[in-house]
Amino acid sequence: MLKKIKVNQRGYIGSLTRYNEIAIAIGQNLLGIRHLELIGNKMTNLGLRVILDNCHHLETLDLRECFRIDLKGDLGKQCSKQIKYLKLPNDSLEDYPYIYVTKSEYFDYYYGIPMTLT
């Protein structure tokens, strides 16, 4: 029944297996999902592949700041072909009103050290 989910994160620490847990759980359990936002997710190609192979109704996929995936090969082609509205890892977050900053980024920002949100 769930059609849209946002699982945004930054600064998650864990093993590569843990990086893919959320993506695999989505791919295995939310087969009818249509809109998925994963800003800052640390998943690898494995996690993204599970989502694409199982979530056949997915129309919107936001992968901004998902820097552990490589979309240069077949996976990128599959994303482009399968997803109607795709946001890529290096796309700007300028239009996103809820940017979570880590404790160190917060400290740097408020104590005069330049901070870049990209």
MMTF fields as JSON, N, C-alpha, C and O atoms, coordinates in Angstrom:
{
  "mmtfVersion": "1.0.0",
  "mmtfProducer": "UNKNOWN",
  "numBonds": 471,
  "numAtoms": 472,
  "numGroups": 118,
  "numChains": 1,
  "numModels": 1,
  "chainsPerModel": [1],
  "groupsPerChain": [118],
  "chainIdList": ["A"],
  "bondAtomList": [4, 2, 8, 6, 12, 10, 16, 14, 20, 18, 24, 22, 28, 26, 32, 30, 36, 34, 40, 38, 44, 42, 48, 46, 52, 50, 56, 54, 60, 58, 64, 62, 68, 66, 72, 70, 76, 74, 80, 78, 84, 82, 88, 86, 92, 90, 96, 94, 100, 98, 104, 102, 108, 106, 112, 110, 116, 114, 120, 118, 124, 122, 128, 126, 132, 130, 136, 134, 140, 138, 144, 142, 148, 146, 152, 150, 156, 154, 160, 158, 164, 162, 168, 166, 172, 170, 176, 174, 180, 178, 184, 182, 188, 186, 192, 190, 196, 194, 200, 198, 204, 202, 208, 206, 212, 210, 216, 214, 220, 218, 224, 222, 228, 226, 232, 230, 236, 234, 240, 238, 244, 242, 248, 246, 252, 250, 256, 254, 260, 258, 264, 262, 268, 266, 272, 270, 276, 274, 280, 278, 284, 282, 288, 286, 292, 290, 296, 294, 300, 298, 304, 302, 308, 306, 312, 310, 316, 314, 320, 318, 324, 322, 328, 326, 332, 330, 336, 334, 340, 338, 344, 342, 348, 346, 352, 350, 356, 354, 360, 358, 364, 362, 368, 366, 372, 370, 376, 374, 380, 378, 384, 382, 388, 386, 392, 390, 396, 394, 400, 398, 404, 402, 408, 406, 412, 410, 416, 414, 420, 418, 424, 422, 428, 426, 432, 430, 436, 434, 440, 438, 444, 442, 448, 446, 452, 450, 456, 454, 460, 458, 464, 462, 468, 466],
  "bondOrderList": [1, 1, 1, 1, 1, 1, 1, 1, 1, 1, 1, 1, 1, 1, 1, 1, 1, 1, 1, 1, 1, 1, 1, 1, 1, 1, 1, 1, 1, 1, 1, 1, 1, 1, 1, 1, 1, 1, 1, 1, 1, 1, 1, 1, 1, 1, 1, 1, 1, 1, 1, 1, 1, 1, 1, 1, 1, 1, 1, 1, 1, 1, 1, 1, 1, 1, 1, 1, 1, 1, 1, 1, 1, 1, 1, 1, 1, 1, 1, 1, 1, 1, 1, 1, 1, 1, 1, 1, 1, 1, 1, 1, 1, 1, 1, 1, 1, 1, 1, 1, 1, 1, 1, 1, 1, 1, 1, 1, 1, 1, 1, 1, 1, 1, 1, 1, 1],
  "groupList": [{"groupName": "MET", "atomNameList": ["N", "CA", "C", "O"], "elementList": ["N", "C", "C", "O"], "formalChargeList": [0, 0, 0, 0], "bondAtomList": [1, 0, 2, 1, 3, 2], "bondOrderList": [1, 1, 2], "singleLetterCode": "M", "chemCompType": "L-PEPTIDE LINKING"}, {"groupName": "LEU", "atomNameList": ["N", "CA", "C", "O"], "elementList": ["N", "C", "C", "O"], "formalChargeList": [0, 0, 0, 0], "bondAtomList": [1, 0, 2, 1, 3, 2], "bondOrderList": [1, 1, 2], "singleLetterCode": "L", "chemCompType": "L-PEPTIDE LINKING"}, {"groupName": "LYS", "atomNameList": ["N", "CA", "C", "O"], "elementList": ["N", "C", "C", "O"], "formalChargeList": [0, 0, 0, 0], "bondAtomList": [1, 0, 2, 1, 3, 2], "bondOrderList": [1, 1, 2], "singleLetterCode": "K", "chemCompType": "L-PEPTIDE LINKING"}, {"groupName": "ILE", "atomNameList": ["N", "CA", "C", "O"], "elementList": ["N", "C", "C", "O"], "formalChargeList": [0, 0, 0, 0], "bondAtomList": [1, 0, 2, 1, 3, 2], "bondOrderList": [1, 1, 2], "singleLetterCode": "I", "chemCompType": "L-PEPTIDE LINKING"}, {"groupName": "VAL", "atomNameList": ["N", "CA", "C", "O"], "elementList": ["N", "C", "C", "O"], "formalChargeList": [0, 0, 0, 0], "bondAtomList": [1, 0, 2, 1, 3, 2], "bondOrderList": [1, 1, 2], "singleLetterCode": "V", "chemCompType": "L-PEPTIDE LINKING"}, {"groupName": "ASN", "atomNameList": ["N", "CA", "C", "O"], "elementList": ["N", "C", "C", "O"], "formalChargeList": [0, 0, 0, 0], "bondAtomList": [1, 0, 2, 1, 3, 2], "bondOrderList": [1, 1, 2], "singleLetterCode": "N", "chemCompType": "L-PEPTIDE LINKING"}, {"groupName": "GLN", "atomNameList": ["N", "CA", "C", "O"], "elementList": ["N", "C", "C", "O"], "formalChargeList": [0, 0, 0, 0], "bondAtomList": [1, 0, 2, 1, 3, 2], "bondOrderList": [1, 1, 2], "singleLetterCode": "Q", "chemCompType": "L-PEPTIDE LINKING"}, {"groupName": "ARG", "atomNameList": ["N", "CA", "C", "O"], "elementList": ["N", "C", "C", "O"], "formalChargeList": [0, 0, 0, 0], "bondAtomList": [1, 0, 2, 1, 3, 2], "bondOrderList": [1, 1, 2], "singleLetterCode": "R", "chemCompType": "L-PEPTIDE LINKING"}, {"groupName": "GLY", "atomNameList": ["N", "CA", "C", "O"], "elementList": ["N", "C", "C", "O"], "formalChargeList": [0, 0, 0, 0], "bondAtomList": [1, 0, 2, 1, 3, 2], "bondOrderList": [1, 1, 2], "singleLetterCode": "G", "chemCompType": "PEPTIDE LINKING"}, {"groupName": "TYR", "atomNameList": ["N", "CA", "C", "O"], "elementList": ["N", "C", "C", "O"], "formalChargeList": [0, 0, 0, 0], "bondAtomList": [1, 0, 2, 1, 3, 2], "bondOrderList": [1, 1, 2], "singleLetterCode": "Y", "chemCompType": "L-PEPTIDE LINKING"}, {"groupName": "SER", "atomNameList": ["N", "CA", "C", "O"], "elementList": ["N", "C", "C", "O"], "formalChargeList": [0, 0, 0, 0], "bondAtomList": [1, 0, 2, 1, 3, 2], "bondOrderList": [1, 1, 2], "singleLetterCode": "S", "chemCompType": "L-PEPTIDE LINKING"}, {"groupName": "THR", "atomNameList": ["N", "CA", "C", "O"], "elementList": ["N", "C", "C", "O"], "formalChargeList": [0, 0, 0, 0], "bondAtomList": [1, 0, 2, 1, 3, 2], "bondOrderList": [1, 1, 2], "singleLetterCode": "T", "chemCompType": "L-PEPTIDE LINKING"}, {"groupName": "GLU", "atomNameList": ["N", "CA", "C", "O"], "elementList": ["N", "C", "C", "O"], "formalChargeList": [0, 0, 0, 0], "bondAtomList": [1, 0, 2, 1, 3, 2], "bondOrderList": [1, 1, 2], "singleLetterCode": "E", "chemCompType": "L-PEPTIDE LINKING"}, {"groupName": "ALA", "atomNameList": ["N", "CA", "C", "O"], "elementList": ["N", "C", "C", "O"], "formalChargeList": [0, 0, 0, 0], "bondAtomList": [1, 0, 2, 1, 3, 2], "bondOrderList": [1, 1, 2], "singleLetterCode": "A", "chemCompType": "L-PEPTIDE LINKING"}, {"groupName": "HIS", "atomNameList": ["N", "CA", "C", "O"], "elementList": ["N", "C", "C", "O"], "formalChargeList": [0, 0, 0, 0], "bondAtomList": [1, 0, 2, 1, 3, 2], "bondOrderList": [1, 1, 2], "singleLetterCode": "H", "chemCompType": "L-PEPTIDE LINKING"}, {"groupName": "ASP", "atomNameList": ["N", "CA", "C", "O"], "elementList": ["N", "C", "C", "O"], "formalChargeList": [0, 0, 0, 0], "bondAtomList": [1, 0, 2, 1, 3, 2], "bondOrderList": [1, 1, 2], "singleLetterCode": "D", "chemCompType": "L-PEPTIDE LINKING"}, {"groupName": "CYS", "atomNameList": ["N", "CA", "C", "O"], "elementList": ["N", "C", "C", "O"], "formalChargeList": [0, 0, 0, 0], "bondAtomList": [1, 0, 2, 1, 3, 2], "bondOrderList": [1, 1, 2], "singleLetterCode": "C", "chemCompType": "L-PEPTIDE LINKING"}, {"groupName": "PHE", "atomNameList": ["N", "CA", "C", "O"], "elementList": ["N", "C", "C", "O"], "formalChargeList": [0, 0, 0, 0], "bondAtomList": [1, 0, 2, 1, 3, 2], "bondOrderList": [1, 1, 2], "singleLetterCode": "F", "chemCompType": "L-PEPTIDE LINKING"}, {"groupName": "PRO", "atomNameList": ["N", "CA", "C", "O"], "elementList": ["N", "C", "C", "O"], "formalChargeList": [0, 0, 0, 0], "bondAtomList": [1, 0, 2, 1, 3, 2], "bondOrderList": [1, 1, 2], "singleLetterCode": "P", "chemCompType": "L-PEPTIDE LINKING"}],
  "groupTypeList": [0, 1, 2, 2, 3, 2, 4, 5, 6, 7, 8, 9, 3, 8, 10, 1, 11, 7, 9, 5, 12, 3, 13, 3, 13, 3, 8, 6, 5, 1, 1, 8, 3, 7, 14, 1, 12, 1, 3, 8, 5, 2, 0, 11, 5, 1, 8, 1, 7, 4, 3, 1, 15, 5, 16, 14, 14, 1, 12, 11, 1, 15, 1, 7, 12, 16, 17, 7, 3, 15, 1, 2, 8, 15, 1, 8, 2, 6, 16, 10, 2, 6, 3, 2, 9, 1, 2, 1, 18, 5, 15, 10, 1, 12, 15, 9, 18, 9, 3, 9, 4, 11, 2, 10, 12, 9, 17, 15, 9, 9, 9, 8, 3, 18, 0, 11, 1, 11],
  "groupIdList": [1, 2, 3, 4, 5, 6, 7, 8, 9, 10, 11, 12, 13, 14, 15, 16, 17, 18, 19, 20, 21, 22, 23, 24, 25, 26, 27, 28, 29, 30, 31, 32, 33, 34, 35, 36, 37, 38, 39, 40, 41, 42, 43, 44, 45, 46, 47, 48, 49, 50, 51, 52, 53, 54, 55, 56, 57, 58, 59, 60, 61, 62, 63, 64, 65, 66, 67, 68, 69, 70, 71, 72, 73, 74, 75, 76, 77, 78, 79, 80, 81, 82, 83, 84, 85, 86, 87, 88, 89, 90, 91, 92, 93, 94, 95, 96, 97, 98, 99, 100, 101, 102, 103, 104, 105, 106, 107, 108, 109, 110, 111, 112, 113, 114, 115, 116, 117, 118],
  "secStructList": [7, 7, 7, 3, 3, 3, 7, 7, 7, 1, 1, 7, 7, 7, 7, 2, 2, 2, 2, 6, 2, 2, 2, 2, 2, 2, 2, 2, 2, 7, 6, 6, 7, 7, 3, 3, 3, 7, 6, 6, 7, 7, 7, 7, 2, 2, 2, 2, 2, 2, 2, 2, 2, 2, 7, 6, 6, 7, 7, 3, 3, 3, 7, 6, 6, 7, 6, 6, 7, 7, 7, 1, 1, 2, 2, 2, 2, 2, 2, 2, 2, 2, 7, 1, 3, 3, 3, 7, 6, 6, 1, 7, 7, 6, 6, 7, 1, 7, 7, 7, 7, 7, 2, 2, 2, 2, 2, 2, 2, 2, 6, 6, 7, 7, 7, 7, 7, 7],
  "xCoordList": [0.809, 0.0, 0.861, 0.443, 2.045, 2.921, 3.405, 3.907, 3.256, 3.62, 4.859, 5.544, 5.155, 6.263, 7.012, 6.401, 8.342, 9.139, 10.404, 11.004, 10.791, 12.021, 12.892, 12.497, 14.073, 15.023, 16.341, 17.261, 16.42, 17.595, 18.522, 18.074, 19.82, 20.792, 22.129, 22.419, 22.928, 24.304, 25.14, 24.67, 26.364, 27.285, 27.088, 27.583, 26.388, 26.159, 27.451, 28.11, 27.812, 29.042, 28.673, 27.805, 29.326, 29.066, 29.809, 30.5, 29.664, 30.321, 29.565, 28.447, 30.182, 29.505, 28.205, 27.25, 28.157, 26.927, 25.836, 24.697, 26.177, 25.199, 24.772, 23.631, 25.672, 25.326, 24.146, 23.351, 24.026, 22.988, 21.719, 20.739, 21.708, 20.554, 19.251, 18.236, 19.266, 18.038, 17.564, 16.381, 18.484, 18.122, 17.564, 16.568, 18.185, 17.715, 16.344, 15.469, 16.154, 14.856, 13.762, 12.656, 14.069, 13.099, 12.799, 11.636, 13.847, 13.68, 12.941, 12.269, 13.054, 12.399, 10.992, 10.188, 10.696, 9.432, 8.474, 7.28, 8.965, 8.119, 7.982, 8.347, 7.461, 7.411, 6.514, 6.703, 5.55, 4.639, 5.049, 4.313, 6.205, 6.664, 6.785, 7.235, 6.382, 6.439, 7.435, 8.011, 7.645, 8.538, 9.483, 9.042, 10.774, 11.775, 12.873, 13.496, 13.101, 14.124, 15.154, 14.833, 16.389, 17.464, 18.672, 19.809, 18.454, 19.543, 20.572, 20.236, 21.839, 22.938, 23.07, 23.87, 22.307, 22.401, 23.763, 24.295, 24.32, 25.656, 25.617, 26.615, 24.481, 24.369, 25.355, 25.827, 25.644, 26.501, 25.616, 24.389, 26.236, 25.485, 24.587, 23.506, 25.017, 24.221, 22.854, 21.832, 22.828, 21.565, 20.673, 19.469, 21.259, 20.471, 19.915, 18.777, 20.689, 20.242, 19.023, 18.085, 19.022, 17.877, 16.624, 15.542, 16.772, 15.623, 15.108, 13.909, 15.991, 15.571, 14.972, 14.015, 15.526, 15.045, 13.691, 12.988, 13.322, 12.094, 10.992, 9.816, 11.341, 10.354, 9.986, 10.446, 9.161, 8.842, 7.915, 7.764, 7.298, 6.398, 7.092, 6.464, 8.375, 9.127, 9.215, 9.701, 8.737, 8.745, 9.784, 10.428, 9.945, 10.846, 11.889, 11.556, 13.162, 14.252, 15.261, 15.829, 15.479, 16.405, 17.647, 17.6, 18.747, 20.014, 21.06, 22.257, 20.618, 21.593, 22.436, 21.926, 23.733, 24.75, 24.906, 25.44, 24.459, 24.695, 25.978, 25.932, 27.106, 28.376, 29.037, 30.088, 28.461, 29.05, 28.516, 28.963, 27.578, 27.076, 27.773, 28.162, 27.918, 28.576, 27.569, 27.179, 27.159, 26.124, 26.692, 25.961, 27.968, 28.592, 28.253, 28.295, 27.927, 27.691, 26.221, 25.361, 25.957, 24.608, 23.619, 22.443, 24.092, 23.205, 22.683, 21.508, 23.534, 23.121, 22.118, 21.152, 22.354, 21.417, 20.065, 19.024, 20.083, 18.835, 18.071, 16.853, 18.779, 18.148, 17.481, 16.319, 18.221, 17.7, 16.489, 15.555, 16.51, 15.421, 14.185, 13.051, 14.417, 13.333, 12.689, 11.499, 13.459, 12.98, 12.624, 13.434, 11.413, 10.933, 11.595, 12.008, 11.699, 12.309, 13.463, 13.255, 14.673, 15.87, 16.761, 17.092, 17.148, 18.121, 19.396, 19.381, 20.491, 21.779, 22.595, 22.32, 23.601, 24.395, 24.985, 25.048, 25.408, 26.038, 25.068, 25.497, 23.784, 22.802, 22.701, 22.926, 22.366, 22.313, 21.195, 20.136, 21.464, 20.464, 19.821, 19.1, 20.084, 19.611, 18.096, 17.608, 17.352, 15.892, 15.34, 14.125, 16.223, 15.783, 15.813, 16.89, 14.651, 14.605, 15.11, 15.374, 15.249, 15.615, 16.973, 17.068, 18.017, 19.355, 19.846, 19.988, 20.099, 20.624, 22.131, 22.826, 22.63, 24.071, 24.592, 23.91, 25.797, 26.405, 26.858, 26.9, 27.192, 27.637, 28.871, 28.949, 29.83, 31.037, 30.729, 31.323, 29.81, 29.416, 28.716, 28.94, 27.881, 27.197, 28.219, 28.143, 29.163, 30.213, 31.019, 31.258, 31.433, 32.217, 31.436, 31.998, 30.15, 29.324, 29.186, 29.343, 28.895, 28.638, 29.906, 29.826, 31.064, 32.295, 33.221, 34.435, 32.635, 33.356, 34.155, 34.823, 34.124, 34.839, 33.899, 32.789, 34.304, 33.403, 32.861, 33.582, 31.595, 30.945, 30.307, 29.672, 30.471, 29.859, 28.845, 29.168, 27.632, 26.601, 26.375, 25.66, 26.997, 26.822, 26.487, 26.298],
  "yCoordList": [-1.194, 0.0, 1.27, 2.299, 1.204, 2.368, 2.729, 1.873, 3.99, 4.435, 5.321, 5.406, 5.987, 6.932, 6.787, 6.677, 6.786, 6.7, 7.533, 7.581, 8.186, 8.971, 8.393, 8.373, 7.926, 7.386, 8.11, 7.567, 9.335, 10.168, 10.093, 10.033, 10.097, 9.998, 10.548, 10.652, 10.893, 11.316, 10.86, 10.839, 10.502, 10.154, 8.782, 8.535, 7.876, 6.519, 5.725, 5.68, 5.101, 4.319, 2.854, 2.507, 2.0, 0.573, -0.173, 0.429, -1.482, -2.296, -2.181, -1.668, -2.663, -2.623, -3.414, -3.055, -4.48, -5.261, -4.392, -4.398, -3.657, -2.785, -1.647, -1.191, -1.188, -0.104, -0.48, 0.383, -1.735, -2.197, -2.67, -2.991, -2.721, -3.257, -2.541, -3.189, -1.219, -0.459, -0.688, -0.934, -0.606, -0.805, -2.206, -2.365, -3.207, -4.582, -4.759, -5.415, -4.182, -4.275, -3.622, -4.152, -2.481, -1.814, -2.69, -2.905, -3.198, -4.019, -5.315, -5.819, -5.862, -7.132, -6.978, -7.908, -5.803, -5.662, -4.599, -4.649, -3.653, -2.565, -2.624, -1.684, -3.722, -3.987, -3.024, -2.844, -2.405, -1.488, -0.025, 0.859, 0.231, 1.612, 2.332, 1.752, 3.593, 4.387, 5.532, 5.928, 6.067, 7.215, 6.917, 6.671, 6.941, 6.579, 7.631, 7.939, 8.176, 9.188, 8.618, 8.287, 8.508, 7.906, 8.842, 8.385, 10.106, 11.075, 10.683, 10.453, 10.608, 10.316, 8.864, 8.549, 7.976, 6.556, 6.018, 6.401, 5.144, 4.597, 3.252, 2.532, 2.915, 1.634, 1.553, 2.568, 0.345, 0.081, -0.352, -0.312, -0.76, -1.238, -2.419, -2.571, -3.243, -4.396, -3.958, -4.508, -2.978, -2.499, -1.89, -2.145, -1.082, -0.464, -1.52, -1.404, -2.531, -3.61, -4.322, -4.638, -4.575, -5.231, -4.374, -4.889, -3.067, -2.155, -2.189, -2.365, -2.024, -1.978, -3.298, -3.303, -4.407, -5.712, -6.094, -6.94, -5.474, -5.881, -4.825, -5.171, -3.584, -2.504, -2.026, -0.976, -2.799, -2.568, -1.373, -0.937, -0.845, 0.3, 1.622, 2.68, 1.566, 2.749, 3.753, 3.436, 4.966, 6.04, 7.108, 7.649, 7.41, 8.458, 7.851, 7.136, 8.141, 7.65, 8.77, 9.286, 9.141, 10.215, 9.6, 9.105, 9.64, 9.062, 10.129, 9.842, 11.35, 12.406, 12.06, 11.608, 12.285, 12.002, 10.513, 10.159, 9.648, 8.204, 7.888, 7.367, 8.209, 8.184, 6.81, 6.683, 5.797, 4.46, 3.641, 2.516, 4.189, 3.479, 4.001, 5.167, 3.111, 3.448, 3.232, 2.102, 4.321, 4.261, 4.325, 4.63, 4.046, 4.156, 2.999, 3.178, 1.857, 0.689, 0.333, 1.199, -0.975, -1.495, -0.993, -0.784, -0.8, -0.325, 1.073, 1.361, 1.925, 3.267, 3.228, 3.991, 2.329, 2.178, 1.689, 2.151, 0.749, 0.231, 1.338, 1.447, 2.154, 3.276, 4.223, 4.594, 4.606, 5.55, 5.0, 5.737, 3.71, 3.073, 2.836, 3.004, 2.451, 2.017, 3.154, 3.092, 4.187, 5.242, 6.492, 6.997, 6.975, 8.145, 9.437, 10.264, 9.618, 10.807, 10.361, 9.866, 10.544, 10.064, 11.235, 12.075, 11.294, 12.277, 11.522, 10.554, 11.97, 11.281, 11.732, 12.788, 10.938, 11.245, 12.655, 13.25, 13.192, 14.511, 15.655, 16.804, 15.376, 16.429, 17.309, 16.847, 18.561, 19.556, 19.273, 18.752, 19.632, 19.564, 20.931, 21.123, 21.851, 23.219, 23.302, 24.142, 22.447, 22.484, 21.662, 21.579, 21.053, 20.204, 21.0, 21.403, 21.237, 22.125, 21.514, 22.244, 20.192, 19.541, 18.878, 17.685, 19.65, 19.09, 18.823, 19.742, 17.575, 17.187, 17.424, 16.999, 18.085, 18.289, 17.533, 17.429, 17.008, 16.272, 17.236, 18.447, 16.713, 17.537, 18.359, 19.54, 17.753, 18.49, 19.581, 20.658, 19.317, 20.333, 21.497, 22.657, 21.192, 22.22, 23.087, 24.315, 22.434, 23.143, 24.037, 25.206, 23.493, 24.255, 25.46, 26.543, 25.275, 26.353, 27.508, 28.676, 27.167, 28.207, 28.815, 29.818, 28.233, 28.799, 29.293, 29.375, 29.627, 30.362, 29.553, 30.142, 28.25, 27.457, 27.22, 26.732, 27.549, 27.411, 25.988, 25.011, 25.894, 24.606, 24.573, 25.54, 23.474, 23.309, 22.183, 21.086, 22.436, 21.41, 21.052, 21.746, 19.952, 19.492, 18.043, 17.458],
  "zCoordList": [0.0, 0.0, 0.0, -0.532, 0.587, 0.657, -0.739, -1.467, -1.113, -2.457, -2.476, -3.496, -1.349, -1.313, 0.007, 1.07, -0.072, 1.145, 0.981, -0.092, 2.069, 2.116, 3.226, 4.391, 2.855, 3.808, 3.573, 2.961, 4.064, 3.831, 5.033, 6.178, 4.756, 5.832, 5.382, 4.19, 6.364, 6.101, 7.279, 8.416, 7.008, 8.071, 8.678, 9.778, 8.012, 8.51, 8.449, 7.411, 9.556, 9.612, 9.762, 10.563, 8.997, 9.094, 8.007, 7.186, 8.006, 6.992, 5.679, 5.644, 4.586, 3.291, 3.318, 2.629, 4.101, 4.228, 4.844, 4.378, 5.873, 6.538, 5.622, 5.693, 4.767, 3.854, 2.971, 2.599, 2.638, 1.722, 2.419, 1.746, 3.736, 4.46, 4.134, 3.877, 4.143, 3.888, 2.456, 2.223, 1.499, 0.094, -0.14, -0.846, 0.436, 0.266, 0.921, 0.356, 2.1, 2.776, 1.931, 1.825, 1.336, 0.458, -0.747, -1.088, -1.396, -2.595, -2.357, -3.256, -1.157, -0.855, -0.283, -0.347, 0.276, 0.993, 0.463, 0.759, -0.301, -0.784, -2.3, -3.006, -2.779, -4.21, -4.98, -6.183, -4.321, -4.99, -4.889, -5.327, -4.322, -4.125, -5.461, -6.449, -5.484, -6.716, -6.633, -7.646, -5.434, -5.257, -4.1, -2.978, -4.375, -3.384, -3.342, -4.358, -2.156, -1.943, -0.974, 0.168, -1.44, -0.646, -0.539, -0.659, -0.322, -0.292, 0.759, 1.921, 0.332, 1.24, 1.655, 2.536, 1.045, 1.397, 0.985, -0.057, 1.786, 1.53, 0.797, 0.772, 0.208, -0.499, -1.664, -2.176, -2.055, -3.206, -4.372, -4.278, -5.453, -6.621, -6.257, -6.827, -5.327, -4.905, -4.387, -4.798, -3.495, -2.941, -3.997, -4.021, -4.875, -5.941, -6.887, -7.34, -7.185, -8.076, -7.485, -8.216, -6.187, -5.545, -5.691, -5.973, -5.5, -5.654, -7.094, -7.315, -8.065, -9.468, -9.943, -10.718, -9.485, -9.927, -9.333, -9.885, -8.211, -7.522, -7.485, -7.374, -7.573, -7.467, -8.871, -9.321, -9.545, -10.947, -11.189, -12.33, -10.144, -10.284, -9.972, -10.019, -9.655, -9.259, -10.403, -11.488, -10.143, -11.141, -10.82, -11.719, -9.517, -9.066, -8.146, -7.201, -8.429, -7.594, -7.398, -8.361, -6.143, -5.8, -5.157, -4.031, -5.887, -5.432, -5.118, -5.118, -4.851, -4.585, -3.364, -2.339, -3.501, -2.49, -2.182, -1.13, -3.063, -2.93, -3.706, -4.821, -3.103, -3.815, -3.907, -4.535, -3.31, -3.387, -4.562, -4.784, -5.305, -6.478, -7.73, -7.811, -8.693, -9.957, -11.079, -11.372, -11.696, -12.731, -14.143, -15.085, -14.306, -15.623, -16.56, -17.777, -16.053, -16.896, -17.05, -17.213, -16.993, -17.19, -16.142, -16.443, -14.914, -13.855, -14.168, -13.942, -14.678, -15.082, -16.215, -16.23, -17.171, -18.291, -17.807, -18.275, -16.863, -16.319, -15.586, -15.728, -14.807, -14.103, -15.097, -14.932, -16.12, -17.116, -17.85, -18.165, -18.118, -18.862, -17.985, -18.436, -16.746, -15.868, -15.072, -14.764, -14.738, -13.845, -14.647, -15.424, -14.45, -15.186, -14.695, -15.508, -13.374, -12.78, -11.886, -10.778, -12.388, -11.71, -11.315, -12.152, -10.045, -9.574, -9.246, -8.486, -9.824, -9.739, -8.532, -7.96, -8.136, -6.943, -6.898, -5.822, -8.009, -8.007, -8.289, -8.388, -8.42, -8.638, -7.389, -6.27, -7.595, -6.525, -5.519, -5.867, -4.268, -3.205, -2.961, -1.981, -3.841, -3.654, -3.481, -2.726, -4.166, -4.073, -2.912, -2.736, -2.119, -1.013, 0.292, 0.733, 0.921, 2.085, 3.388, 4.343, 3.448, 4.702, 4.58, 4.294, 4.796, 4.713, 6.127, 6.934, 6.41, 7.712, 7.717, 6.795, 8.725, 8.828, 10.035, 11.054, 9.919, 11.012, 12.095, 11.875, 13.246, 14.368, 13.989, 14.328, 13.292, 12.916, 11.886, 11.938, 10.951, 9.983, 10.682, 10.335, 11.651, 12.43, 13.164, 13.137, 13.813, 14.549, 13.604, 13.907, 12.467, 11.495, 10.984, 10.821, 10.731, 10.195, 11.196, 10.838, 12.432, 13.433, 14.031, 14.741, 13.761, 14.296, 13.196, 13.385, 12.029, 11.003, 10.01, 9.16, 10.069, 9.085, 7.919, 8.129, 6.686, 5.531, 5.388, 5.588, 5.044, 4.867, 3.497, 3.076, 2.807, 1.497, 1.566, 2.021, 1.123, 1.055, -0.396, -1.119, -0.818, -2.189, -2.195, -3.261]
}
